Amino acid sequence: MKKTLGAIATTIVLSGQLLFAPQVLAATMEEAVQSIKNEPAYKEVVDKLTATDKVNAAEVDSFVRQVVDSLSGKELTNQNILDAASSTLLENPKMTEAVLYSFSDSDIAKAKKGEIPDSLKTLGDLVKNELSKPTTPGAAGGGAVSGVEEFAVKYTSNLASVDAKGKQYIVLSPSQVKELKAAKKPLNVIFGNATVSLEYSAINFDQLINNSDYSLIISLKEITGMEANKLLEGQDGLRLAGSINEFSAGAIDAENNLKEINFNRSIKLSMPLSLSSYKEGAANGTLNVCFYDAANSTWEVVAGVYNSETNAIAFEASSFGKFALLEKVTEIAQSKKFKDIGGHWAANDIQYMADRGYINGATPDLFAPDSQVTRAEFAAMLTNVLAISEQEDISFNDVSKDAWYYSSVAKAYKAGLAKGKGNDMFVPQAAITRQEMAAMISNALRYKGYPVKSEVEPIKAFVDWSYIDEWAQQAAAEAYNYQIIKGKPVAEGLAFAPADNATRAEAVVILKNFLDIR
């Protein structure tokens, strides 16, 4: 079966390679996907997949985005693109089933021969036509960019500052660059709780202005998920105490090409600790900023200064690259219970919640952080967090009284946290989507008596907010307004990813955020 699926994945890539080209990392990817979705050829393929009842249209879109995300930070060669598409397909059970059910024997035969099924070839041409249009900044490795978004610069008596407002980059237009030069002030760029500070003398105005009128783009991209896990593999005795951030910058010329830029001196950065409990480690030197040495796959300590008031570490970077806050710990302290969370981006929250009895592992020794969490598992986690004891008899046809999750589902139902999915079914073993999880979180807020904060306008900051089903929009807004679900960093900004199946790690982090609002 893997051979067959790999062959089909190959044809998908060959029929639309530019779908995963550098332009895919640009800020207009959502618009491009939306435009493609309006075409009959795209609808034909999606109809084939959704007709199997294995996936819906949003999940097909999500699959494409997962492939794109897995390519982040990699050289965009055809082989890397093929590997990403194939591995993502093989790791996605629902898409796997949909593909096997949707393609005819003749399609599969063509795929095995390396030939492209007609429907995919049509889709590939459509994708190429759409994505060959100019795109916006954010694509690593150069290339044409357009539609440059201008960010406001605020001047005070001694500082110029720019707020990225949820984006992972800022752009200063040529006129703004000239104003900054004339002002002779240092530039401070705010990326949420992290900052990038450039002394006036560090900015290479000669490169930006004298040779041509360049725009300046500065990026601080947060790295999460599988990419973060891979960067932390083999780093025994270290655990992540914040986020992994990739710092980069570039110049955009008059023809909208992204070019490299050099700074005249080191750049100052500040990265926040993820939990206040890390203060002691930051103060005593067991927690440090580290730079990722890609050549040797190691993390090297960078000198930094801890600020107890901001709970952040400030340091200087002499080059672009990946930085992280890492704490030295003993093997026992790193993972008291689970063998598979060492170095995981959510290890701290998983350990915190496990130590307090809110969650259990998939086995006594393994938590399986990247496995999908089921509706039953999330009901169990949530009722544990809420310390719910009351339950009532339930009559879901697919929840037997001898199932391990019967009590959790009964408690969740009694408390109004969860409902069935029609026809007297709860579907306990189905993977829970992020918008379904938001709905249960919203119900949990009502259960605890928190004020309603369901204003929908704030979630429009998510690049994919229009994909949130109408029934879930208020719940998603409330989960975001309480900063329980904060979104997934993507090149375009933040995504809610409503149809994505949540992982066990994501579920734990969301529940920890729920506890933090108490």
C-alpha positions as CSV (number, residue, x, y, z in Angstrom):
1,M,0.0,0.0,0.0
2,K,2.8,2.4,0.8
3,K,4.3,1.9,-2.6
4,T,0.9,2.7,-4.2
5,L,0.4,5.8,-2.1
6,G,3.9,7.0,-2.7
7,A,3.3,6.7,-6.4
8,I,0.1,8.7,-6.1
9,A,1.9,11.3,-4.0
10,T,4.5,11.5,-6.7
11,T,2.0,12.3,-9.4
12,I,0.4,14.9,-7.2
13,V,3.7,16.6,-6.8
14,L,4.6,16.2,-10.5
15,S,1.3,17.6,-11.6
16,G,1.6,20.7,-9.6
17,Q,5.1,21.2,-8.3
18,L,4.8,25.0,-8.1
19,L,2.2,24.5,-5.4
20,F,5.1,23.9,-3.0
21,A,7.5,26.3,-4.6
22,P,9.0,29.2,-2.6
23,Q,5.9,31.4,-3.4
24,V,3.9,29.1,-1.1
25,L,5.5,30.8,1.9
26,A,4.3,34.2,0.8
27,A,1.5,36.1,2.5
28,T,-0.9,35.7,-0.4
29,M,-0.9,31.9,-0.3
30,E,-4.4,31.9,1.2
31,E,-5.7,34.1,-1.7
32,A,-4.0,31.8,-4.2
33,V,-5.6,28.7,-2.6
34,Q,-8.9,30.4,-2.6
35,S,-8.6,31.3,-6.3
36,I,-7.6,27.7,-7.1
37,K,-10.6,26.4,-5.2
38,N,-13.0,28.3,-7.4
39,E,-11.8,26.5,-10.5
40,P,-13.7,23.4,-11.8
41,A,-10.5,21.3,-12.0
42,Y,-9.8,21.7,-8.3
43,K,-13.4,20.9,-7.5
44,E,-13.2,17.8,-9.5
45,V,-10.3,16.4,-7.4
46,V,-11.8,17.5,-4.2
47,D,-15.2,16.0,-5.1
48,K,-13.4,12.7,-5.7
49,L,-11.9,12.8,-2.2
50,T,-14.9,14.1,-0.3
51,A,-17.3,11.7,-2.1
52,T,-15.5,8.9,-0.1
53,D,-16.8,10.4,3.1
54,K,-13.3,10.0,4.5
55,V,-12.4,13.7,4.3
56,N,-14.0,17.1,3.8
57,A,-12.9,20.0,1.6
58,A,-11.3,21.8,4.5
59,E,-9.3,18.7,5.4
60,V,-8.0,18.6,1.8
61,D,-6.9,22.2,2.1
62,S,-5.3,21.4,5.5
63,F,-3.4,18.6,3.9
64,V,-1.8,20.9,1.4
65,R,-0.9,23.4,4.2
66,Q,0.7,20.5,6.2
67,V,2.9,19.7,3.3
68,V,3.9,23.4,3.0
69,D,4.6,23.6,6.7
70,S,6.8,20.5,6.6
71,L,8.9,22.2,3.9
72,S,9.7,25.2,6.1
73,G,13.4,25.8,6.5
74,K,14.3,23.2,3.8
75,E,15.8,23.7,0.4
76,L,12.9,23.5,-2.0
77,T,14.3,20.8,-4.3
78,N,12.0,18.5,-6.2
79,Q,13.2,15.6,-4.0
80,N,12.4,17.5,-0.8
81,I,9.0,18.4,-2.2
82,L,8.3,14.8,-3.2
83,D,9.5,13.5,0.2
84,A,7.3,16.1,2.1
85,A,4.2,15.2,0.0
86,S,4.7,11.5,0.2
87,S,5.4,11.4,4.0
88,T,2.6,13.7,4.8
89,L,0.2,11.6,2.8
90,L,1.4,8.4,4.5
91,E,1.1,9.9,8.0
92,N,-2.5,11.1,7.4
93,P,-4.9,8.1,7.8
94,K,-7.9,10.0,6.6
95,M,-6.3,11.3,3.4
96,T,-4.8,7.8,2.9
97,E,-8.2,6.2,2.9
98,A,-9.7,9.0,0.7
99,V,-6.9,8.6,-1.9
100,L,-7.3,4.8,-2.0
101,Y,-11.1,5.1,-2.3
102,S,-11.2,8.0,-4.8
103,F,-8.7,7.0,-7.4
104,S,-9.7,4.4,-10.0
105,D,-7.7,1.3,-10.8
106,S,-6.6,3.0,-14.0
107,D,-5.5,6.2,-12.1
108,I,-3.4,4.1,-9.7
109,A,-1.9,2.1,-12.6
110,K,-0.9,5.4,-14.3
111,A,0.6,6.6,-11.0
112,K,2.7,3.5,-10.6
113,K,4.1,4.0,-14.1
114,G,4.9,7.6,-13.2
115,E,2.2,8.9,-15.5
116,I,-0.1,11.7,-14.3
117,P,-3.9,11.1,-14.1
118,D,-5.8,13.5,-16.4
119,S,-7.6,15.2,-13.5
120,L,-4.4,15.8,-11.6
121,K,-2.6,17.1,-14.7
122,T,-5.4,19.7,-15.2
123,L,-5.2,20.7,-11.6
124,G,-1.4,20.9,-11.9
125,D,-1.6,23.3,-14.8
126,L,-4.2,25.4,-12.9
127,V,-2.0,25.6,-9.8
128,K,1.1,26.6,-11.9
129,N,-0.9,29.3,-13.6
130,E,-2.1,30.7,-10.3
131,L,1.1,30.5,-8.3
132,S,3.3,31.8,-11.1
133,K,1.6,35.2,-10.4
134,P,3.8,37.6,-8.3
135,T,3.5,37.0,-4.6
136,T,4.3,38.9,-1.4
137,P,7.3,38.8,1.0
138,G,8.2,35.9,3.2
139,A,9.6,33.5,0.6
140,A,13.0,32.3,1.7
141,G,15.8,32.2,-0.8
142,G,14.9,35.2,-2.9
143,G,12.5,35.5,-5.8
144,A,9.9,38.0,-6.9
145,V,7.6,39.6,-4.3
146,S,4.9,42.1,-4.6
147,G,1.9,43.6,-2.8
148,V,4.4,44.7,-0.1
149,E,2.5,45.5,3.1
150,E,3.8,48.6,4.9
151,F,4.0,48.6,8.7
152,A,3.6,51.8,10.7
153,V,6.7,53.3,12.3
154,K,6.2,55.1,15.6
155,Y,8.9,57.7,16.6
156,T,9.6,58.8,20.2
157,S,12.4,61.1,21.3
158,N,15.0,58.3,21.2
159,L,13.5,55.4,19.4
160,A,11.7,54.2,16.3
161,S,9.4,51.2,16.8
162,V,7.4,48.8,14.7
163,D,4.8,46.4,15.9
164,A,4.4,43.2,13.7
165,K,0.8,42.8,15.0
166,G,0.8,39.0,14.8
167,K,2.8,38.7,11.6
168,Q,6.2,37.0,11.6
169,Y,7.8,39.8,9.6
170,I,7.7,43.5,9.1
171,V,8.4,45.5,6.0
172,L,9.7,49.1,5.8
173,S,9.1,50.8,2.4
174,P,12.0,52.8,0.7
175,S,10.4,56.0,1.9
176,Q,10.3,54.6,5.5
177,V,13.9,53.5,5.3
178,K,14.9,57.1,4.2
179,E,12.8,58.6,7.1
180,L,14.6,56.2,9.5
181,K,18.0,57.2,8.2
182,A,17.1,60.9,8.6
183,A,15.8,60.4,12.1
184,K,19.0,58.7,13.2
185,K,17.2,56.6,15.8
186,P,17.6,52.9,16.7
187,L,14.8,50.6,15.4
188,N,12.9,48.3,17.8
189,V,10.7,45.6,16.2
190,I,8.0,43.9,18.4
191,F,7.1,40.3,17.6
192,G,4.6,39.6,20.3
193,N,6.7,39.1,23.5
194,A,9.9,38.9,21.5
195,T,11.8,41.9,20.2
196,V,14.5,42.7,17.7
197,S,16.5,45.9,18.3
198,L,18.9,47.5,15.7
199,E,21.2,50.3,16.7
200,Y,21.1,53.1,14.1
201,S,24.7,52.3,13.2
202,A,23.9,48.6,12.6
203,I,21.5,49.4,9.7
204,N,23.3,49.3,6.3
205,F,21.7,52.4,4.8
206,D,24.3,52.4,2.0
207,Q,23.1,49.1,0.8
208,L,19.4,50.0,1.2
209,I,19.5,53.5,-0.3
210,N,22.6,54.4,-2.3
211,N,22.6,51.5,-4.8
212,S,18.8,51.4,-5.2
213,D,15.7,52.1,-3.3
214,Y,15.2,49.0,-1.3
215,S,12.5,48.0,1.2
216,L,13.7,46.4,4.4
217,I,12.1,43.1,5.6
218,I,12.9,41.7,9.1
219,S,11.5,38.3,10.1
220,L,11.3,36.5,13.4
221,K,9.6,33.2,12.6
222,E,8.5,30.8,15.4
223,I,9.3,27.2,14.7
224,T,7.0,24.6,16.2
225,G,5.7,21.1,15.7
226,M,7.7,18.4,13.9
227,E,10.4,20.9,12.7
228,A,11.0,22.0,16.3
229,N,11.2,18.3,17.4
230,K,13.8,17.5,14.8
231,L,16.0,20.4,15.9
232,L,15.9,19.2,19.5
233,E,16.5,15.5,18.7
234,G,19.5,14.1,20.5
235,Q,19.9,17.1,22.8
236,D,20.0,15.0,26.0
237,G,20.0,17.1,29.1
238,L,18.3,20.1,27.5
239,R,14.7,21.1,27.4
240,L,13.0,24.0,25.6
241,A,12.1,26.9,28.0
242,G,10.5,29.2,25.4
243,S,10.2,29.0,21.6
244,I,12.6,28.3,18.8
245,N,12.8,31.5,16.7
246,E,14.5,31.9,13.3
247,F,15.8,35.4,12.7
248,S,16.4,36.7,9.2
249,A,16.3,39.9,7.2
250,G,16.5,41.0,3.6
251,A,16.1,43.8,1.1
252,I,13.4,44.1,-1.6
253,D,14.5,45.9,-4.7
254,A,12.5,48.0,-7.2
255,E,11.7,44.9,-9.3
256,N,10.3,43.2,-6.1
257,N,13.2,40.7,-5.8
258,L,14.2,39.6,-2.3
259,K,18.0,40.0,-1.8
260,E,20.4,39.3,1.1
261,I,21.3,42.2,3.4
262,N,24.2,42.6,5.8
263,F,24.1,44.6,9.1
264,N,27.1,46.7,10.2
265,R,27.1,45.2,13.8
266,S,25.4,42.7,16.0
267,I,21.6,42.8,16.4
268,K,20.0,42.7,19.9
269,L,17.2,40.3,20.5
270,S,15.0,39.5,23.5
271,M,13.2,36.2,23.9
272,P,10.6,35.6,26.7
273,L,10.5,32.5,29.0
274,S,7.4,30.4,28.4
275,L,6.8,29.9,32.2
276,S,7.6,32.0,35.2
277,S,8.9,28.8,36.9
278,Y,12.0,29.1,34.6
279,K,13.1,32.3,36.4
280,E,15.5,30.5,38.8
281,G,17.2,28.7,35.9
282,A,17.6,32.0,34.0
283,A,19.0,33.7,37.1
284,N,21.5,30.9,38.0
285,G,22.7,30.3,34.5
286,T,21.3,26.8,33.8
287,L,18.9,28.3,31.3
288,N,20.5,30.1,28.3
289,V,20.0,31.4,24.8
290,C,21.4,28.9,22.3
291,F,22.2,29.2,18.6
292,Y,21.6,26.3,16.3
293,D,24.8,25.2,14.5
294,A,23.3,23.5,11.4
295,A,26.7,22.1,10.2
296,N,27.1,20.0,13.4
297,S,23.4,19.7,14.4
298,T,24.2,21.2,17.9
299,W,23.0,24.1,20.0
300,E,25.7,26.5,21.2
301,V,25.3,28.8,24.2
302,V,25.1,32.5,23.4
303,A,25.9,35.1,26.1
304,G,22.7,36.7,27.3
305,V,21.3,38.8,30.2
306,Y,18.1,37.8,32.1
307,N,15.6,40.6,32.9
308,S,13.4,39.5,35.8
309,E,10.9,42.3,35.2
310,T,10.2,41.3,31.6
311,N,10.9,37.6,32.3
312,A,13.0,37.6,29.1
313,I,16.7,37.1,28.1
314,A,18.4,39.7,25.9
315,F,21.3,38.8,23.8
316,E,23.2,39.8,20.6
317,A,23.2,38.0,17.3
318,S,26.1,38.4,14.9
319,S,24.4,36.3,12.2
320,F,21.0,35.2,11.1
321,G,19.7,31.7,12.2
322,K,17.8,29.8,14.7
323,F,17.8,30.7,18.4
324,A,16.1,29.0,21.4
325,L,15.9,29.2,25.2
326,L,17.2,25.9,26.5
327,E,17.6,24.7,30.1
328,K,20.1,22.2,31.4
329,V,18.3,19.5,33.3
330,T,19.1,16.0,34.6
331,E,17.6,13.1,32.7
332,I,15.2,12.4,35.6
333,A,14.0,16.0,35.8
334,Q,13.7,16.2,32.1
335,S,11.1,13.4,31.9
336,K,9.9,11.9,35.2
337,K,7.2,9.8,33.6
338,F,7.3,9.7,29.8
339,K,10.2,8.6,27.6
340,D,9.0,10.3,24.4
341,I,8.7,14.0,25.4
342,G,12.4,14.9,26.0
343,G,13.1,17.9,23.8
344,H,9.5,18.1,22.6
345,W,8.2,21.7,22.2
346,A,5.3,21.0,24.6
347,A,7.3,18.9,27.1
348,N,7.1,21.4,29.9
349,D,3.3,21.7,29.8
350,I,2.9,17.9,29.4
351,Q,5.1,17.3,32.4
352,Y,3.3,20.0,34.4
353,M,-0.1,18.6,33.7
354,A,1.0,15.0,34.2
355,D,2.6,15.8,37.5
356,R,-0.6,17.2,38.8
357,G,-2.7,14.3,37.6
358,Y,-4.7,16.1,34.9
359,I,-3.5,13.9,32.0
360,N,-2.3,10.3,31.5
361,G,0.0,8.8,28.9
362,A,-0.9,6.6,26.0
363,T,1.0,3.9,27.9
364,P,2.7,4.1,31.3
365,D,6.0,5.2,29.7
366,L,4.8,7.0,26.6
367,F,2.7,10.1,26.1
368,A,2.6,10.0,22.2
369,P,2.6,13.8,22.0
370,D,2.3,14.0,18.2
371,S,-0.5,11.4,17.9
372,Q,-4.0,12.7,17.2
373,V,-6.2,13.2,20.3
374,T,-9.7,11.6,20.1
375,R,-13.0,13.1,21.1
376,A,-13.1,10.6,24.1
377,E,-9.5,11.4,25.2
378,F,-10.2,15.2,25.1
379,A,-13.4,14.7,27.1
380,A,-11.4,12.8,29.7
381,M,-8.7,15.5,29.8
382,L,-11.2,18.3,30.1
383,T,-13.3,16.7,32.8
384,N,-10.2,16.0,34.8
385,V,-9.1,19.7,34.5
386,L,-12.6,20.8,35.6
387,A,-12.7,18.2,38.4
388,I,-16.2,17.2,37.3
389,S,-17.7,14.3,39.3
390,E,-21.3,14.3,38.4
391,Q,-22.5,12.2,35.4
392,E,-25.7,10.8,34.0
393,D,-26.6,7.8,31.9
394,I,-26.0,8.4,28.2
395,S,-27.5,6.6,25.3
396,F,-25.0,7.1,22.6
397,N,-25.1,4.0,20.4
398,D,-21.3,3.9,20.1
399,V,-20.4,4.4,23.8
400,S,-20.7,1.2,25.7
401,K,-20.8,1.2,29.5
402,D,-17.7,-1.0,29.7
403,A,-15.6,1.4,27.6
404,W,-12.8,3.2,29.5
405,Y,-14.2,6.6,28.4
406,Y,-17.8,6.0,29.3
407,S,-17.6,7.9,32.6
408,S,-15.7,10.8,30.9
409,V,-18.2,11.2,28.1
410,A,-21.1,10.9,30.6
411,K,-19.5,13.7,32.7
412,A,-18.9,15.9,29.7
413,Y,-22.4,15.4,28.5
414,K,-23.9,16.1,31.9
415,A,-21.9,19.3,32.3
416,G,-22.9,20.5,28.8
417,L,-19.3,20.3,27.5
418,A,-20.0,18.0,24.6
419,K,-22.8,16.8,22.4
420,G,-23.2,13.9,20.0
421,K,-22.7,14.1,16.3
422,G,-26.2,13.1,15.2
423,N,-28.0,9.8,15.0
424,D,-27.3,9.1,18.7
425,M,-23.6,8.8,18.1
426,F,-20.7,10.4,20.0
427,V,-17.9,9.0,17.7
428,P,-15.5,8.7,20.6
429,Q,-12.6,7.3,18.6
430,A,-12.7,10.0,16.0
431,A,-9.9,12.6,16.0
432,I,-11.1,15.9,17.4
433,T,-10.7,19.0,15.2
434,R,-9.4,22.3,16.6
435,Q,-12.8,23.9,16.1
436,E,-14.5,21.1,17.9
437,M,-12.0,21.5,20.7
438,A,-12.8,25.3,20.7
439,A,-16.5,24.5,21.1
440,M,-15.8,22.3,24.2
441,I,-13.5,25.0,25.6
442,S,-16.2,27.6,25.2
443,N,-18.7,25.3,27.0
444,A,-16.1,24.8,29.8
445,L,-15.9,28.6,30.2
446,R,-19.7,28.7,30.7
447,Y,-19.4,25.8,33.1
448,K,-16.9,27.7,35.2
449,G,-19.0,30.9,35.0
450,Y,-16.5,33.1,33.0
451,P,-17.9,36.1,31.3
452,V,-18.8,35.7,27.6
453,K,-16.1,37.0,25.3
454,S,-17.4,35.8,21.9
455,E,-16.7,38.9,19.8
456,V,-15.8,37.5,16.4
457,E,-13.9,40.5,15.0
458,P,-10.6,39.5,16.7
459,I,-10.4,36.1,15.0
460,K,-10.3,37.8,11.7
461,A,-6.6,38.3,12.5
462,F,-6.2,34.6,11.6
463,V,-5.2,34.2,7.9
464,D,-7.7,31.3,7.6
465,W,-10.6,32.6,9.8
466,S,-13.1,32.3,7.0
467,Y,-12.5,28.5,7.0
468,I,-13.9,28.3,10.6
469,D,-17.4,26.8,10.3
470,E,-20.1,29.3,11.2
471,W,-21.4,27.2,14.1
472,A,-17.9,27.3,15.6
473,Q,-16.9,30.9,15.0
474,Q,-18.1,32.3,18.4
475,A,-16.5,29.5,20.3
476,A,-13.3,29.9,18.4
477,A,-13.4,33.7,19.1
478,E,-13.9,33.0,22.8
479,A,-11.1,30.5,23.0
480,Y,-8.9,33.1,21.3
481,N,-10.1,36.1,23.3
482,Y,-9.2,34.3,26.5
483,Q,-5.8,33.3,24.9
484,I,-6.6,29.6,25.4
485,I,-6.2,28.8,21.7
486,K,-3.6,31.1,20.2
487,G,-3.3,29.8,16.7
488,K,-0.5,28.2,14.7
489,P,2.4,30.3,13.4
490,V,2.6,30.1,9.6
491,A,4.5,32.2,7.1
492,E,1.5,34.5,6.5
493,G,0.9,35.2,10.2
494,L,-1.3,33.1,12.5
495,A,-3.7,30.3,11.4
496,F,-6.5,28.9,13.5
497,A,-6.4,25.7,11.4
498,P,-10.1,24.8,12.3
499,A,-10.2,21.5,10.4
500,D,-6.8,20.2,11.5
501,N,-6.9,17.3,13.9
502,A,-5.4,18.3,17.2
503,T,-2.4,16.4,18.6
504,R,-2.2,15.2,22.2
505,A,0.5,17.8,22.8
506,E,-1.7,20.7,21.4
507,A,-4.6,19.5,23.6
508,V,-2.4,19.6,26.7
509,V,-1.1,23.1,26.0
510,I,-4.7,24.4,25.4
511,L,-5.8,22.9,28.7
512,K,-2.8,24.4,30.5
513,N,-3.8,27.8,29.0
514,F,-7.3,27.2,30.3
515,L,-5.9,26.6,33.8
516,D,-3.8,29.8,33.6
517,I,-6.9,32.1,33.3
518,R,-8.1,31.1,36.7
